[in-house]
Amino acid sequence: MITGVEEWGRLSDGTVVHRWTLERAGTRARILTYGGIVQSVERPDRDGAVADIVLGFDRVAGYEERPEPYFGALVGRYANRIRDGVFPLDGRTHRLARNGGPNSLHGGERGFDKRVWRAREVDGGVRLSRVSPDGEEGFPGRLEVSATYTLDGQGALRIAYEAVTDAPTVVNLTNHTYWNLGGAPELRIAADRFTPLDGTGVPTGELAPVAGTRLDFRTPRPAGTGIDHNFVLDAPGGTEPVAELYAPATGRVVTVWTTEPGLQVYAPDHLDGVALETQHFPDSPNRPEFPSTVLRPGEVFASETRYGFGLR
């Protein structure tokens, strides 16, 4: 349920940012209208001590001044990378900002994470929405998009995305929260394969086995750092867990369910957190052999991810 809505600050141009607080079944989550950011999630450890388990800032200025980690952000119109910032669609070539080395990254220079979203209360949470105009960051089509954040009866955070368009386009949405459960975590991923990368971080097109590599998380082992890879999930659809992050020091567990076919795991050397980004595969608009990210008029993009919290 919603326990508070407050004016949390203002951007440098004076735009007001609101913060919505959701509380249920031992979870307190705070969502910002700026970037659809999950600003905090509070959960107890095995001794009952409550702490924030996501990385972020205590002021709006922090997110505006340091956008590159994408702390907690709603990422789009296309999460992850598109090779050379170019993709073909229905005989036309579309050119995007090259803001990730030679590639387009996370929707461009001013993606969904840097926009202020409209908010309204829904049963159990808040629905954020906006219209991405035709041509925004180079993407075709006027996209009406929403993300609904709710807490269920078990205190799990559910994010449901929807989008419709008036012209053919590509859509790939995710949440970029970094989970810090207290202490070095163990990671399990239900994925036999991953998408190997070229030197710029874009998939080569191969679906390679994780067996025998440092990316084999089919049984739990230390997550480590230096990971920025997409895993091909064994059983997407939302009925079975696809990943689990566990901190032995505190007993906290985050379990992930999703309808998406891929999971990008980002555990950088310079941050003490692990992002579990449910999404379609990177560079899918240039890889017809990958699951399609094309959305056409009359269709509805729908995706759901659930982050469950527990103790062990």
Backbone torsions as a table, in degrees:
resi	resn	phi	psi	omega
1	MET	NA	158.0	178.1
2	ILE	-83.7	125.4	179.5
3	THR	-112.4	-3.0	178.1
4	GLY	-175.4	145.0	171.5
5	VAL	-134.2	126.7	-175.8
6	GLU	-140.1	152.2	168.7
7	GLU	-75.4	114.0	-170.2
8	TRP	-95.8	-16.6	-179.2
9	GLY	162.1	-175.5	179.3
10	ARG	-132.8	145.1	174.4
11	LEU	-73.6	172.1	-177.4
12	SER	-61.8	-22.9	177.9
13	ASP	-91.2	5.0	177.5
14	GLY	94.7	-5.6	-178.6
15	THR	-65.9	131.9	-178.8
16	VAL	-75.8	137.2	174.0
17	VAL	-114.9	126.9	177.6
18	HIS	-101.7	152.3	175.6
19	ARG	-121.3	127.5	178.8
20	TRP	-104.4	132.6	178.3
21	THR	-109.8	126.5	177.4
22	LEU	-114.0	137.0	177.9
23	GLU	-139.1	132.7	176.8
24	ARG	-170.3	137.6	171.1
25	ALA	49.8	45.0	174.7
26	GLY	85.3	3.1	178.2
27	THR	-114.3	133.3	170.0
28	ARG	-119.5	120.0	-179.7
29	ALA	-122.6	141.1	179.5
30	ARG	-122.0	129.0	-174.0
31	ILE	-119.4	134.0	179.1
32	LEU	-100.7	146.6	173.1
33	THR	-74.4	-19.3	174.0
34	TYR	-81.3	115.8	176.2
35	GLY	69.7	8.5	-176.5
36	GLY	56.6	32.9	-169.4
37	ILE	-76.0	132.2	166.7
38	VAL	-81.1	99.0	-171.8
39	GLN	-79.5	-32.3	176.7
40	SER	-158.4	151.7	170.3
41	VAL	-137.7	118.8	-177.7
42	GLU	-105.6	130.3	-180.0
43	ARG	-144.9	150.8	177.3
44	PRO	-80.1	157.2	169.7
45	ASP	-93.3	-172.8	-175.0
46	ARG	-66.9	-16.6	177.3
47	ASP	-96.7	2.6	178.3
48	GLY	90.9	0.0	179.5
49	ALA	-77.1	124.0	-177.0
50	VAL	-90.9	135.5	178.5
51	ALA	-149.1	159.1	173.8
52	ASP	-75.3	129.4	-174.6
53	ILE	-110.1	15.3	175.1
54	VAL	-126.0	155.1	177.7
55	LEU	-86.4	142.9	178.7
56	GLY	178.2	-165.8	-176.8
57	PHE	-119.7	158.8	178.8
58	ASP	-92.9	-4.8	-180.0
59	ARG	-136.1	151.9	177.0
60	VAL	-58.5	-37.8	-176.6
61	ALA	-58.2	-32.8	179.1
62	GLY	-60.1	-43.4	179.8
63	TYR	-69.9	-36.1	-178.8
64	GLU	-73.6	-37.4	-176.7
65	GLU	-82.0	-24.1	-178.8
66	ARG	-131.5	72.6	-175.1
67	PRO	-79.3	-18.9	-167.5
68	GLU	-65.1	-26.9	175.9
69	PRO	-75.0	-13.7	-177.7
70	TYR	57.3	41.6	-178.1
71	PHE	-55.0	115.8	173.0
72	GLY	67.0	7.7	-164.9
73	ALA	-80.6	154.7	168.1
74	LEU	-84.8	116.6	-171.2
75	VAL	-107.1	132.9	178.5
76	GLY	-179.7	-178.8	3.1
77	ARG	-67.1	-25.1	177.7
78	TYR	-129.2	108.7	176.6
79	ALA	-68.4	149.3	178.6
80	ASN	74.8	-156.0	-167.6
81	ARG	-106.0	145.8	168.1
82	ILE	-121.8	122.7	-172.6
83	ARG	-56.4	127.7	175.8
84	ASP	59.1	11.6	-178.9
85	GLY	64.0	30.9	-176.2
86	VAL	-138.6	139.2	171.4
87	PHE	-151.6	148.7	177.1
88	PRO	-94.2	148.0	174.8
89	LEU	-153.8	117.4	177.7
90	ASP	53.4	43.7	174.9
91	GLY	84.0	-1.2	178.0
92	ARG	-112.4	146.6	176.1
93	THR	-102.2	127.9	-178.5
94	HIS	-111.1	133.8	-176.3
95	ARG	-114.5	130.5	-175.7
96	LEU	-116.0	168.5	174.5
97	ALA	-65.0	139.4	177.5
98	ARG	-100.1	82.9	-173.4
99	ASN	-104.9	3.6	178.0
100	GLY	-127.2	74.3	-170.4
101	GLY	66.5	-129.7	178.6
102	PRO	-81.9	-1.9	-171.8
103	ASN	-112.0	164.1	168.8
104	SER	-83.2	136.7	-176.2
105	LEU	-130.6	128.3	169.7
106	HIS	52.9	41.1	172.8
107	GLY	91.5	0.3	175.7
108	GLY	103.7	-166.4	-174.3
109	GLU	-68.3	-31.9	176.8
110	ARG	-135.3	75.3	-179.5
111	GLY	-79.9	-166.0	-176.8
112	PHE	-62.5	-26.3	-178.8
113	ASP	-68.6	-14.8	-177.7
114	LYS	-113.2	21.0	179.5
115	ARG	-114.3	151.6	173.3
116	VAL	-93.5	126.4	-174.4
117	TRP	-99.9	148.7	170.9
118	ARG	-73.6	144.2	-177.1
119	ALA	-129.7	141.8	171.2
120	ARG	-146.7	151.8	-178.9
121	GLU	-72.8	139.2	171.1
122	VAL	-129.2	172.0	-179.1
123	ASP	-60.0	112.8	176.1
124	GLY	86.5	2.9	-177.2
125	GLY	179.6	-149.0	-175.1
126	VAL	-135.7	140.5	177.1
127	ARG	-109.6	121.6	175.8
128	LEU	-101.4	140.5	-178.6
129	SER	-147.7	156.3	173.6
130	ARG	-161.8	165.6	173.4
131	VAL	-109.9	121.2	174.3
132	SER	-93.1	112.2	-173.6
133	PRO	-69.3	157.8	175.0
134	ASP	-54.8	128.5	178.2
135	GLY	91.3	-5.3	179.4
136	GLU	-61.2	123.3	-177.4
137	GLU	56.7	20.3	177.4
138	GLY	92.2	-3.8	-177.9
139	PHE	-83.6	138.1	-179.3
140	PRO	-80.1	155.6	173.1
141	GLY	87.7	143.1	173.2
142	ARG	-84.2	116.9	-173.8
143	LEU	-109.1	121.0	170.7
144	GLU	-94.9	117.7	-169.9
145	VAL	-132.2	146.5	177.3
146	SER	-142.8	155.5	172.8
147	ALA	-136.5	125.1	-177.2
148	THR	-111.1	123.8	-178.3
149	TYR	-107.7	123.5	178.0
150	THR	-139.2	158.5	169.8
151	LEU	-109.7	130.1	-179.1
152	ASP	-89.7	-175.3	-175.4
153	GLY	-64.5	-16.8	176.6
154	GLN	-98.0	3.9	-179.4
155	GLY	82.3	10.9	179.0
156	ALA	-77.4	145.4	177.6
157	LEU	-91.0	119.5	-179.6
158	ARG	-110.3	130.1	175.9
159	ILE	-121.1	118.1	-179.3
160	ALA	-115.2	124.6	-178.1
161	TYR	-107.0	144.3	172.9
162	GLU	-142.4	149.4	176.9
163	ALA	-157.2	146.1	171.5
164	VAL	-133.8	157.1	-175.5
165	THR	-136.0	159.3	176.2
166	ASP	-103.6	1.5	178.0
167	ALA	-154.6	153.8	179.8
168	PRO	-55.1	135.3	-179.1
169	THR	-152.9	-177.2	173.9
170	VAL	-121.6	143.2	-177.5
171	VAL	-138.6	134.2	175.8
172	ASN	-153.4	105.8	-174.2
173	LEU	-112.1	147.2	176.2
174	THR	-154.4	173.7	171.5
175	ASN	-114.7	139.1	-171.0
176	HIS	-111.8	37.9	177.2
177	THR	-69.8	136.3	172.5
178	TYR	-98.0	122.9	-178.4
179	TRP	-93.7	127.3	175.5
180	ASN	-127.2	101.5	-171.7
181	LEU	-91.9	-1.8	-179.2
182	GLY	98.6	102.4	-177.5
183	GLY	89.1	168.7	-178.2
184	ALA	-66.7	125.3	-174.8
185	PRO	-92.2	160.2	168.1
186	GLU	-103.1	148.4	-176.0
187	LEU	-128.3	137.7	171.0
188	ARG	-127.5	134.6	178.6
189	ILE	-132.1	129.6	177.7
190	ALA	-83.7	76.8	-177.6
191	ALA	-150.6	122.8	176.1
192	ASP	-86.5	-16.3	-174.4
193	ARG	-135.4	162.0	174.6
194	PHE	-141.5	171.8	179.7
195	THR	-105.7	103.4	178.7
196	PRO	-58.0	154.5	-172.8
197	LEU	-115.1	153.6	169.5
198	ASP	-86.0	-172.6	-176.1
199	GLY	-68.1	-10.6	179.7
200	THR	-106.1	5.2	178.4
201	GLY	89.0	12.9	-179.9
202	VAL	-104.4	140.9	-179.9
203	PRO	-59.4	144.9	176.8
204	THR	-79.3	-15.4	-176.1
205	GLY	106.7	-16.2	179.2
206	GLU	-78.0	146.5	167.9
207	LEU	-109.9	103.4	-171.3
208	ALA	-103.3	150.2	177.2
209	PRO	-70.2	143.2	175.8
210	VAL	-77.9	-20.0	-177.2
211	ALA	-55.1	131.0	178.4
212	GLY	81.7	5.6	179.0
213	THR	-117.0	168.5	176.6
214	ARG	-70.9	-5.6	-179.5
215	LEU	-97.7	13.1	179.0
216	ASP	-85.6	96.1	178.5
217	PHE	-111.3	26.8	-179.6
218	ARG	-66.0	-27.8	167.3
219	THR	-116.2	147.8	-173.7
220	PRO	-60.9	137.1	172.8
221	ARG	-156.5	166.1	-177.0
222	PRO	-53.4	134.4	-177.2
223	ALA	-67.3	-39.0	-178.0
224	GLY	68.8	-163.3	179.7
225	THR	-135.2	-179.3	179.0
226	GLY	74.4	25.1	179.5
227	ILE	-108.2	133.0	173.6
228	ASP	-153.3	70.4	-170.7
229	HIS	-134.3	151.8	176.0
230	ASN	-97.2	128.6	178.1
231	PHE	-103.6	137.9	178.6
232	VAL	-87.8	106.0	-172.0
233	LEU	-69.2	139.8	-178.0
234	ASP	-68.5	-39.4	-172.7
235	ALA	-141.4	68.6	174.3
236	PRO	-68.7	162.0	-179.6
237	GLY	138.3	-17.0	173.8
238	GLY	95.6	-4.5	-177.0
239	THR	-93.0	-23.9	-179.2
240	GLU	-120.9	145.9	176.0
241	PRO	-62.1	139.3	179.2
242	VAL	-106.3	-17.6	-179.8
243	ALA	-159.4	157.0	177.5
244	GLU	-147.1	131.8	176.2
245	LEU	-115.6	127.5	-174.1
246	TYR	-133.3	132.4	177.3
247	ALA	-107.3	105.0	-179.3
248	PRO	-57.2	-31.8	-175.9
249	ALA	-67.5	-30.5	-175.9
250	THR	-116.4	-16.6	-177.2
251	GLY	83.8	-3.4	-177.8
252	ARG	-72.1	144.3	179.8
253	VAL	-133.8	135.8	167.8
254	VAL	-116.4	124.8	178.8
255	THR	-115.5	137.6	-172.8
256	VAL	-116.2	130.8	168.8
257	TRP	-118.7	146.8	179.1
258	THR	-158.3	155.7	171.9
259	THR	-90.8	-4.6	-176.7
260	GLU	-80.1	155.7	-178.6
261	PRO	-85.6	-12.5	-174.8
262	GLY	-132.8	159.5	175.3
263	LEU	-134.9	113.5	174.3
264	GLN	-87.4	120.1	176.9
265	VAL	-103.1	123.0	-179.8
266	TYR	-123.5	110.5	178.3
267	ALA	-127.8	83.2	-174.0
268	PRO	-74.7	157.8	179.6
269	ASP	-67.0	-28.0	-170.7
270	HIS	-95.3	1.7	179.7
271	LEU	-131.5	144.0	-179.1
272	ASP	-95.7	64.7	-179.8
273	GLY	-166.5	161.4	-179.1
274	VAL	-124.1	123.4	175.4
275	ALA	-93.0	131.1	178.6
276	LEU	-116.4	90.0	-169.8
277	GLU	-97.7	103.2	177.6
278	THR	-77.1	129.8	-172.9
279	GLN	-171.9	177.7	166.7
280	HIS	-79.7	173.5	-172.8
281	PHE	-74.0	149.5	174.5
282	PRO	-59.1	147.4	174.7
283	ASP	59.6	24.0	179.0
284	SER	-58.2	-34.3	178.4
285	PRO	-60.1	-21.8	177.5
286	ASN	-103.9	6.2	-177.2
287	ARG	-129.9	87.0	-178.1
288	PRO	-62.1	-18.3	178.0
289	GLU	-77.6	-13.4	176.5
290	PHE	-85.6	158.7	173.0
291	PRO	-53.1	135.7	-171.8
292	SER	-72.1	144.1	172.9
293	THR	-112.2	13.8	-178.8
294	VAL	-76.8	132.8	174.4
295	LEU	-119.9	132.0	-177.3
296	ARG	-118.7	158.8	176.7
297	PRO	-54.3	138.8	-178.7
298	GLY	91.3	-14.4	177.0
299	GLU	-97.4	160.9	176.8
300	VAL	-122.9	120.6	170.5
301	PHE	-76.2	126.3	178.5
302	ALA	-139.5	131.1	-178.2
303	SER	-148.4	146.3	-179.6
304	GLU	-142.0	137.7	175.0
305	THR	-132.7	140.6	-179.8
306	ARG	-127.3	128.0	176.2
307	TYR	-108.1	109.5	178.7
308	GLY	-93.7	149.2	-176.9
309	PHE	-122.7	136.9	179.8
310	GLY	-152.0	-173.6	180.0
311	LEU	-133.8	150.6	177.6
312	ARG	-140.0	NA	NA
